[in-house]
Amino acid sequence: MAGIGGSEAKPAPLRKSATAYRTISEVSDDLAVPQHVLRFWETKFSQVRPLKRGGGRRYYRPEDVQLLRRIQRLLYEEGYTIKGVQRLLKEGKSAEADAPAAAAAAPSDEAASGPARPVPVTRAKPAAKPREEAQLSLLAGAGRAQGISTELRDELTVLLAELKRLQAALRGDA
């Protein structure tokens, strides 16, 4: 029975229905993404259109939250750039839609010859270790001196990171 002394734990907060609209703070907490990032994504992805009420308060529909979750996964987990995600959304494609087919086609053993997921259209720069950051900085300066474009240098950096990942996988480090 509920005691008056207050020794019992607080009840868990009520969960909203799956069809309920969510505030920006609820979506931010759910996706573990800062609110300013969600507002930034609204400027970059025209498909994200929360309802705005008086005072500019945002209310996200369930389909908005689902789209934001997809954008987050593509950016943070799959390594796409904003332009790459924009292209995917514009074309109506998703690595999510291709993943079941790729997983079914790939053998289940560790010795699979190809990647289990499709290669992204445009990949983000890999996170570099401090020593590699210094090397990349020197490479960037040398590239500019030799007339290599920023886009080409970025692509080469991504390719180098992918080669290092594959090399580590072959050695058994990954």
Accessible surface in RSA format (square Angstrom, percent):
REM  Atomic radii and reference values for relative SASA: ProtOr
REM  Chains: A
REM  Algorithm: Lee & Richards
REM  Probe-radius: 1.40
REM  Slices: 20
REM RES _ NUM      All-atoms   Total-Side   Main-Chain    Non-polar    All polar
REM                ABS   REL    ABS   REL    ABS   REL    ABS   REL    ABS   REL
RES MET A   1   230.46 119.3 152.92 101.2  77.54 184.6 130.88 111.3  99.58 131.9
RES ALA A   2    87.09  80.1  62.95  97.1  24.15  54.9  64.21  90.4  22.88  60.6
RES GLY A   3    46.30  57.1   0.00   N/A  46.30  57.1  28.03  76.9  18.27  40.9
RES ILE A   4   180.07 102.5 150.97 112.5  29.10  70.1 155.94 112.3  24.13  65.5
RES GLY A   5    80.06  98.7   0.00   N/A  80.06  98.7  41.05 112.6  39.01  87.4
RES GLY A   6    61.75  76.1   0.00   N/A  61.75  76.1  34.69  95.2  27.06  60.6
RES SER A   7   111.75  94.4  70.45  94.0  41.30  95.1  54.58 116.2  57.17  80.1
RES GLU A   8   107.20  61.5  83.56  63.2  23.64  56.3  45.74  88.5  61.46  50.2
RES ALA A   9    98.06  90.2  63.64  98.2  34.42  78.3  74.88 105.5  23.18  61.4
RES LYS A  10   191.59  93.5 167.53 102.8  24.06  57.3 112.85 101.6  78.74  83.9
RES PRO A  11   123.25  89.8 100.17  91.3  23.09  83.9 111.03  91.7  12.22  76.0
RES ALA A  12    86.52  79.6  60.68  93.6  25.84  58.8  67.11  94.5  19.41  51.4
RES PRO A  13   118.92  86.7 100.99  92.1  17.94  65.2 112.14  92.6   6.79  42.2
RES LEU A  14   175.63  97.8 149.07 106.6  26.57  66.8 151.17 106.2  24.46  65.8
RES ARG A  15   224.69  94.3 193.07  98.4  31.62  75.3  75.46 103.1 149.23  90.4
RES LYS A  16    93.60  45.7  68.53  42.0  25.07  59.7  59.59  53.6  34.00  36.2
RES SER A  17    67.60  57.1  50.54  67.5  17.06  39.3  54.39 115.8  13.21  18.5
RES ALA A  18    85.75  78.8  64.64  99.7  21.11  48.0  70.30  99.0  15.45  40.9
RES THR A  19   106.98  76.1  97.17  98.5   9.81  23.4  75.25 101.1  31.73  48.0
RES ALA A  20    28.41  26.1  18.35  28.3  10.06  22.9  28.09  39.6   0.32   0.8
RES TYR A  21    88.41  41.3  81.10  46.1   7.32  19.0  50.01  37.6  38.40  47.3
RES ARG A  22    50.74  21.3  50.74  25.9   0.00   0.0   7.89  10.8  42.85  26.0
RES THR A  23    16.77  11.9  16.77  17.0   0.00   0.0  14.89  20.0   1.88   2.8
RES ILE A  24    25.22  14.4  25.13  18.7   0.09   0.2  25.13  18.1   0.09   0.2
RES SER A  25    48.06  40.6  47.75  63.7   0.31   0.7  27.90  59.4  20.17  28.3
RES GLU A  26    60.06  34.5  53.55  40.5   6.51  15.5  31.73  61.4  28.33  23.1
RES VAL A  27     0.12   0.1   0.00   0.0   0.12   0.3   0.12   0.1   0.00   0.0
RES SER A  28    13.57  11.5  12.14  16.2   1.43   3.3   1.06   2.3  12.51  17.5
RES ASP A  29   117.82  82.5  93.31  92.9  24.51  58.0  32.64  76.8  85.18  85.0
RES ASP A  30    80.82  56.6  48.60  48.4  32.22  76.2  21.19  49.9  59.63  59.5
RES LEU A  31     6.81   3.8   2.08   1.5   4.73  11.9   5.07   3.6   1.74   4.7
RES ALA A  32    90.00  82.8  56.71  87.5  33.29  75.7  67.69  95.3  22.31  59.1
RES VAL A  33     2.06   1.4   0.36   0.3   1.70   4.1   1.51   1.3   0.55   1.5
RES PRO A  34    69.20  50.4  58.79  53.6  10.41  37.8  68.32  56.4   0.88   5.4
RES GLN A  35    65.29  36.5  61.94  45.3   3.36   8.0  12.28  26.1  53.02  40.2
RES HIS A  36   115.67  63.2 110.56  76.8   5.10  13.1  75.48  77.8  40.19  46.8
RES VAL A  37    25.23  16.6  24.90  22.5   0.32   0.8  25.23  21.9   0.00   0.0
RES LEU A  38     0.32   0.2   0.14   0.1   0.18   0.5   0.14   0.1   0.18   0.5
RES ARG A  39    90.95  38.2  88.40  45.1   2.55   6.1  29.90  40.9  61.05  37.0
RES PHE A  40    89.90  45.0  84.53  52.4   5.36  14.0  89.24  54.1   0.66   1.9
RES TRP A  41     5.38   2.2   5.38   2.6   0.00   0.0   0.00   0.0   5.38   8.7
RES GLU A  42    27.42  15.7  13.86  10.5  13.56  32.3   8.02  15.5  19.40  15.8
RES THR A  43   108.07  76.9  70.24  71.2  37.82  90.1  75.83 101.9  32.24  48.7
RES LYS A  44    86.89  42.4  76.34  46.8  10.56  25.1  20.71  18.6  66.18  70.5
RES PHE A  45     1.22   0.6   0.00   0.0   1.22   3.2   1.22   0.7   0.00   0.0
RES SER A  46    85.35  72.1  71.36  95.2  13.99  32.2  53.34 113.6  32.00  44.8
RES GLN A  47    66.66  37.3  56.50  41.3  10.16  24.2  36.81  78.4  29.85  22.6
RES VAL A  48     4.91   3.2   0.15   0.1   4.76  11.5   0.15   0.1   4.76  12.9
RES ARG A  49   156.83  65.8 151.70  77.3   5.13  12.2  61.37  83.9  95.46  57.9
RES PRO A  50    14.35  10.5   2.62   2.4  11.73  42.6   2.62   2.2  11.73  72.9
RES LEU A  51    59.66  33.2  57.47  41.1   2.19   5.5  59.66  41.9   0.00   0.0
RES LYS A  52   119.44  58.3  87.12  53.5  32.32  77.0  46.18  41.6  73.26  78.0
RES ARG A  53   140.04  58.8 129.43  66.0  10.61  25.3  45.36  62.0  94.68  57.4
RES GLY A  54    73.41  90.5   0.00   N/A  73.41  90.5  47.18 129.5  26.23  58.7
RES GLY A  55    92.24 113.8   0.00   N/A  92.24 113.8  45.49 124.8  46.75 104.7
RES GLY A  56    37.60  46.4   0.00   N/A  37.60  46.4  26.78  73.5  10.81  24.2
RES ARG A  57   132.62  55.7 123.81  63.1   8.81  21.0  48.07  65.7  84.55  51.2
RES ARG A  58    44.74  18.8  42.30  21.6   2.44   5.8   0.60   0.8  44.14  26.8
RES TYR A  59    53.87  25.2  53.87  30.7   0.00   0.0  26.85  20.2  27.02  33.3
RES TYR A  60     0.16   0.1   0.16   0.1   0.00   0.0   0.13   0.1   0.03   0.0
RES ARG A  61    52.10  21.9  52.10  26.6   0.00   0.0  17.81  24.3  34.30  20.8
RES PRO A  62    44.94  32.7  35.38  32.2   9.56  34.7  40.54  33.5   4.40  27.3
RES GLU A  63   101.22  58.1  94.60  71.6   6.61  15.7  54.30 105.0  46.92  38.3
RES ASP A  64     5.93   4.2   5.86   5.8   0.07   0.2   0.07   0.2   5.86   5.8
RES VAL A  65    11.68   7.7  11.68  10.6   0.00   0.0  11.68  10.1   0.00   0.0
RES GLN A  66   124.49  69.6 123.07  89.9   1.41   3.4  37.50  79.8  86.99  66.0
RES LEU A  67    29.35  16.3  25.27  18.1   4.08  10.3  28.83  20.2   0.52   1.4
RES LEU A  68     0.10   0.1   0.10   0.1   0.00   0.0   0.10   0.1   0.00   0.0
RES ARG A  69   106.73  44.8 106.55  54.3   0.18   0.4  54.31  74.2  52.43  31.8
RES ARG A  70    51.91  21.8  48.97  25.0   2.93   7.0  17.82  24.4  34.09  20.7
RES ILE A  71     0.00   0.0   0.00   0.0   0.00   0.0   0.00   0.0   0.00   0.0
RES GLN A  72    33.19  18.6  33.19  24.3   0.00   0.0   1.84   3.9  31.35  23.8
RES ARG A  73    47.27  19.8  46.97  23.9   0.30   0.7  37.83  51.7   9.44   5.7
RES LEU A  74     0.00   0.0   0.00   0.0   0.00   0.0   0.00   0.0   0.00   0.0
RES LEU A  75    23.08  12.9  13.41   9.6   9.67  24.3  13.41   9.4   9.67  26.0
RES TYR A  76   125.77  58.7  92.44  52.6  33.33  86.7  79.93  60.1  45.84  56.5
RES GLU A  77   128.92  74.0  95.04  71.9  33.87  80.7  38.88  75.2  90.04  73.5
RES GLU A  78    26.47  15.2  26.10  19.7   0.37   0.9   0.75   1.4  25.73  21.0
RES GLY A  79    16.81  20.7   0.00   N/A  16.81  20.7  16.77  46.0   0.04   0.1
RES TYR A  80     7.46   3.5   5.79   3.3   1.67   4.3   0.17   0.1   7.29   9.0
RES THR A  81    38.34  27.3  33.69  34.2   4.65  11.1  38.07  51.1   0.27   0.4
RES ILE A  82    49.93  28.4  46.55  34.7   3.38   8.1  46.55  33.5   3.38   9.2
RES LYS A  83   149.05  72.7 145.49  89.3   3.56   8.5  89.14  80.2  59.91  63.8
RES GLY A  84     0.00   0.0   0.00   N/A   0.00   0.0   0.00   0.0   0.00   0.0
RES VAL A  85     0.00   0.0   0.00   0.0   0.00   0.0   0.00   0.0   0.00   0.0
RES GLN A  86    60.23  33.7  55.91  40.9   4.33  10.3  23.95  51.0  36.28  27.5
RES ARG A  87    97.72  41.0  92.89  47.3   4.84  11.5  31.81  43.5  65.92  39.9
RES LEU A  88     8.64   4.8   8.64   6.2   0.00   0.0   8.64   6.1   0.00   0.0
RES LEU A  89    18.70  10.4   4.00   2.9  14.70  37.0   4.78   3.4  13.92  37.5
RES LYS A  90   179.23  87.4 149.04  91.4  30.20  71.9  97.22  87.5  82.02  87.4
RES GLU A  91    88.45  50.8  55.66  42.1  32.79  78.1  33.51  64.8  54.94  44.9
RES GLY A  92    65.93  81.3   0.00   N/A  65.93  81.3  31.79  87.2  34.14  76.5
RES LYS A  93   119.03  58.1 114.48  70.2   4.56  10.9  68.67  61.8  50.36  53.6
RES SER A  94    11.86  10.0   9.99  13.3   1.88   4.3  10.62  22.6   1.25   1.7
RES ALA A  95     7.49   6.9   4.67   7.2   2.82   6.4   6.70   9.4   0.79   2.1
RES GLU A  96    95.88  55.0  87.53  66.2   8.35  19.9  35.83  69.3  60.05  49.0
RES ALA A  97    75.92  69.8  46.83  72.3  29.09  66.2  57.99  81.7  17.93  47.5
RES ASP A  98    70.79  49.6  67.83  67.5   2.96   7.0  14.85  34.9  55.94  55.8
RES ALA A  99    40.60  37.3  39.16  60.4   1.43   3.3  39.96  56.3   0.63   1.7
RES PRO A 100    89.09  64.9  77.12  70.3  11.97  43.5  85.02  70.2   4.07  25.3
RES ALA A 101    69.25  63.7  55.94  86.3  13.30  30.3  64.68  91.1   4.57  12.1
RES ALA A 102    27.36  25.2  17.62  27.2   9.74  22.2  24.96  35.2   2.40   6.4
RES ALA A 103    65.85  60.5  49.22  76.0  16.63  37.8  51.75  72.9  14.10  37.3
RES ALA A 104    90.11  82.9  50.72  78.3  39.38  89.6  62.75  88.4  27.36  72.5
RES ALA A 105    88.36  81.2  51.49  79.5  36.87  83.9  62.83  88.5  25.53  67.6
RES ALA A 106    26.40  24.3  11.43  17.6  14.97  34.0  16.16  22.8  10.24  27.1
RES PRO A 107    83.07  60.5  62.90  57.3  20.17  73.3  74.83  61.8   8.23  51.2
RES SER A 108   125.71 106.2  81.64 109.0  44.07 101.5  55.98 119.2  69.73  97.7
RES ASP A 109    84.29  59.0  70.41  70.1  13.88  32.8  46.71 109.9  37.58  37.5
RES GLU A 110   181.64 104.3 148.39 112.3  33.25  79.2  70.56 136.5 111.08  90.7
RES ALA A 111    87.58  80.5  54.88  84.7  32.70  74.4  66.52  93.7  21.06  55.8
RES ALA A 112    39.41  36.2  17.12  26.4  22.29  50.7  17.94  25.3  21.48  56.9
RES SER A 113   124.84 105.5  80.81 107.8  44.03 101.4  54.90 116.9  69.94  98.0
RES GLY A 114    38.44  47.4   0.00   N/A  38.44  47.4  26.39  72.4  12.05  27.0
RES PRO A 115    99.55  72.6  71.01  64.7  28.54 103.8  82.91  68.5  16.64 103.4
RES ALA A 116    64.85  59.6  53.74  82.9  11.11  25.3  53.93  75.9  10.92  28.9
RES ARG A 117    93.71  39.3  90.19  46.0   3.51   8.4  41.14  56.2  52.56  31.9
RES PRO A 118    40.30  29.4  27.50  25.1  12.80  46.5  39.13  32.3   1.17   7.3
RES VAL A 119   117.50  77.3  94.19  85.3  23.31  56.2  95.87  83.3  21.62  58.6
RES PRO A 120     8.98   6.5   0.99   0.9   7.99  29.0   1.01   0.8   7.97  49.6
RES VAL A 121    73.87  48.6  40.21  36.4  33.66  81.1  48.21  41.9  25.66  69.6
RES THR A 122    42.92  30.5  38.97  39.5   3.95   9.4  37.68  50.6   5.23   7.9
RES ARG A 123    72.75  30.5  60.11  30.6  12.64  30.1  14.96  20.5  57.78  35.0
RES ALA A 124    38.05  35.0  30.43  47.0   7.62  17.3  31.13  43.8   6.91  18.3
RES LYS A 125   130.31  63.6 107.76  66.1  22.54  53.7  61.98  55.8  68.33  72.8
RES PRO A 126    49.88  36.4  30.87  28.1  19.01  69.1  41.24  34.0   8.64  53.7
RES ALA A 127   107.77  99.1  68.14 105.2  39.63  90.1  78.92 111.1  28.85  76.4
RES ALA A 128    25.70  23.6   6.63  10.2  19.07  43.4   8.79  12.4  16.90  44.8
RES LYS A 129   140.34  68.5 137.21  84.2   3.12   7.4  86.05  77.5  54.29  57.8
RES PRO A 130   115.28  84.0 105.65  96.3   9.63  35.0 107.91  89.1   7.37  45.8
RES ARG A 131   185.84  78.0 175.61  89.5  10.24  24.4  70.72  96.7 115.12  69.8
RES GLU A 132    47.20  27.1  47.14  35.7   0.06   0.1  12.90  25.0  34.29  28.0
RES GLU A 133    97.07  55.7  91.43  69.2   5.63  13.4  26.92  52.1  70.15  57.3
RES ALA A 134    57.63  53.0  48.84  75.4   8.78  20.0  56.42  79.5   1.21   3.2
RES GLN A 135    84.13  47.0  78.94  57.7   5.19  12.4  36.12  76.9  48.01  36.4
RES LEU A 136    46.71  26.0  43.47  31.1   3.24   8.1  43.75  30.7   2.95   8.0
RES SER A 137    74.19  62.7  61.01  81.4  13.17  30.3  30.34  64.6  43.84  61.4
RES LEU A 138   135.37  75.4 128.07  91.6   7.30  18.4 130.92  91.9   4.45  12.0
RES LEU A 139    78.29  43.6  73.60  52.7   4.69  11.8  77.73  54.6   0.56   1.5
RES ALA A 140    15.61  14.4  15.61  24.1   0.00   0.0  15.61  22.0   0.00   0.0
RES GLY A 141    32.44  40.0   0.00   N/A  32.44  40.0  26.23  72.0   6.21  13.9
RES ALA A 142    46.97  43.2  37.52  57.9   9.46  21.5  44.67  62.9   2.30   6.1
RES GLY A 143     2.03   2.5   0.00   N/A   2.03   2.5   1.86   5.1   0.17   0.4
RES ARG A 144   152.31  63.9 131.62  67.1  20.68  49.2  63.26  86.5  89.04  54.0
RES ALA A 145    91.90  84.5  47.79  73.7  44.12 100.4  60.45  85.1  31.46  83.3
RES GLN A 146   138.41  77.4 102.95  75.2  35.46  84.4  40.92  87.1  97.49  73.9
RES GLY A 147    67.03  82.7   0.00   N/A  67.03  82.7  35.58  97.6  31.45  70.4
RES ILE A 148    53.19  30.3  43.72  32.6   9.47  22.8  47.47  34.2   5.71  15.5
RES SER A 149    63.87  54.0  51.01  68.1  12.86  29.6  52.64 112.1  11.23  15.7
RES THR A 150    76.12  54.1  71.75  72.7   4.38  10.4  43.23  58.1  32.90  49.7
RES GLU A 151   134.35  77.1 131.49  99.5   2.86   6.8  48.66  94.1  85.69  70.0
RES LEU A 152    85.64  47.7  83.85  60.0   1.79   4.5  85.37  60.0   0.26   0.7
RES ARG A 153    28.31  11.9  28.28  14.4   0.03   0.1   6.47   8.8  21.84  13.2
RES ASP A 154    37.23  26.1  37.11  36.9   0.12   0.3  14.78  34.8  22.45  22.4
RES GLU A 155   108.45  62.3 105.27  79.6   3.19   7.6  34.90  67.5  73.55  60.1
RES LEU A 156    84.35  47.0  80.50  57.6   3.85   9.7  80.83  56.8   3.52   9.5
RES THR A 157    14.41  10.2  12.92  13.1   1.48   3.5   8.24  11.1   6.17   9.3
RES VAL A 158    27.25  17.9  26.43  23.9   0.82   2.0  26.43  23.0   0.82   2.2
RES LEU A 159   102.51  57.1 102.38  73.2   0.13   0.3 102.38  71.9   0.13   0.4
RES LEU A 160    75.59  42.1  74.11  53.0   1.49   3.7  75.29  52.9   0.30   0.8
RES ALA A 161    29.15  26.8  19.75  30.5   9.40  21.4  24.62  34.7   4.52  12.0
RES GLU A 162    53.75  30.9  51.36  38.9   2.39   5.7  29.33  56.7  24.42  19.9
RES LEU A 163   112.45  62.6 108.78  77.8   3.67   9.2 109.14  76.6   3.31   8.9
RES LYS A 164    84.93  41.4  80.12  49.2   4.81  11.5  61.73  55.6  23.20  24.7
RES ARG A 165   119.10  50.0 112.48  57.3   6.62  15.8  67.28  92.0  51.82  31.4
RES LEU A 166    78.84  43.9  78.64  56.3   0.20   0.5  78.64  55.2   0.20   0.5
RES GLN A 167    98.69  55.2  96.12  70.2   2.58   6.1  21.92  46.7  76.77  58.2
RES ALA A 168    20.45  18.8  20.45  31.6   0.00   0.0  20.45  28.8   0.00   0.0
RES ALA A 169    49.15  45.2  30.27  46.7  18.87  42.9  31.62  44.5  17.53  46.4
RES LEU A 170   160.96  89.6 127.95  91.5  33.01  83.0 130.78  91.8  30.18  81.2
RES ARG A 171   151.07  63.4 113.99  58.1  37.09  88.3  68.75  94.0  82.33  49.9
RES GLY A 172    58.82  72.5   0.00   N/A  58.82  72.5  29.67  81.4  29.16  65.3
RES ASP A 173    97.73  68.5  58.82  58.5  38.91  92.0  26.81  63.1  70.92  70.7
RES ALA A 174   103.42  95.1  34.60  53.4  68.82 156.6  70.12  98.7  33.30  88.2
END  Absolute sums over single chains surface
CHAIN  1 A    12694.8       9952.9       2741.9       7618.6       5076.3
END  Absolute sums over all chains
TOTAL         12694.8       9952.9       2741.9       7618.6       5076.3
